[in-house]
Amino acid sequence: MADLRFLQLATDPNLIPGVYNACDQWCDYCPVTARCLAFKCQPAAGGGGGDIYDNVAEMMRASMTFLKDCHEAEGLEPPEELLRLLDDSEPPAPLPCAPLEDPLGRMAKHYAMLATAFLATHDHESLTRRLPKREHGPTPFEVFVFYHVLIGIKICRAIVGSADAARSGSAAARADSNVSAKVALVGIDRSYDALRVMTLDDGDPRIEHMQRHLARLRRDVEGRFPAARAFVRPGLDR
């Protein structure tokens, strides 16, 4: 049963059901936070200033419980995978495929490694604190930082969803695969443009190398998930 707080907020007729499943989670620049139940129900930020990776297992479980409550409050059925992860009575079921063993998954991982290696040589304040919210939008470097791991995460989720849909015929798994690929493509597009701007002030040849890798990654994602680019995310693509 969802918490009463979620049920009360879910009565807002302007909410877009499930919009939080199709976004890149960069709430500072999202145009529909006022219509997102997950955003409206976020707990106030704590003042402890601790490492975000402290008690990561506990935070992950709290996040999954939060997502389940959002679905229930909006009258949506929580994903079976989410319910399985929250079920302590049985060991977690194995994934339908290993995305990092997939050629596209390996390519996505390689981009994350290239970007991480590049960032490791940069002494930049954006790497040591939460990215600031800027009135006129993020800087190209901040765009690059924000998406450099998210792209691979979304591609791997798209691969797993596609395998699940092929095995089970699940329309929900197919939709999740396409929306994950769509978010990955959004991240690729924005990162590619950000890197292009970064080359104007930074002659590091690794930037152009990452651009070329992203161009190939974009082509392969579009080839693997041909319906993803045209997939319309309610509230986000209209």
Buried (B, 14 or more C-beta within 10 A) or exposed (E): EBBEEBBEBBEEEEBBBBBBBBBBEBBEBBEBBEBBBBBBBEEEEEEEEEEEEEEEEEEEBEEBEBBBBBBBBBEEEBBBBBEEBEEEEEEEEEEBBEBEEBEBBEBBBEBBEBBEEBBEEEEEEBEEEEBEEEEEEBBBBBBBBBBBBBBBBBBBBBBBBBBBBBEEEBEBBBBBBBBBBBBBBBBBBBBBBBBEBBBEEEEEEBBBEBBEBBEEBBEBBBEBBEEBBEBEBEBBEE
